Amino acid sequence: MYSVIGDTLAADYENLDLYDTPEEALKEAKDFLKAGDIVTVLEMAESGWQPYICIDSLLEEFQDQAFTEGGEASEPWSDFIAGKAMTAAADELEDELNNVLKRWLEKYQVEAGWYKETGKEYRYSFDGIDFIRL
């Protein structure tokens, strides 16, 4: 996907219009440009981001909950959960929770749904009629 930005175009990076080709993006921008304007066509790709469960953060939250409930009496439990003896078990739990999360996301078709820049940019000058690649 492609989008166009430029000095005379509003650059609202959170709401860029997307087009299938650079040519489509440039065609749509023409009405907003005057001769001499320079624009940049950004290549955009759908984000592949997926949320994940970090077991360390989750166990810290559990430790906070335990302390709220039991105060200092919860410290042995917290020490056990955070100890080296539980490292493999914590890794296993993280894998299992993330597998459940992945299945849930797929079941309900939860996707990032946003696009991000790929880093490829193409600059053009507008001569009032056509675009000249710089």
Secondary structure, 3 states (H helix, E strand, C coil): CEEEEECCCCCCCCCCCCECCHHHHHHHHHHHCCCCCEEEEEEEEECCCCCCCCHHHHHHHHHHHHHHHHHHHHHHHHHHHHCHHHHHHHHHHHHHHHHHHHHHHHHCCCCCCCEEEEEEEEEEEECCCCEEEC
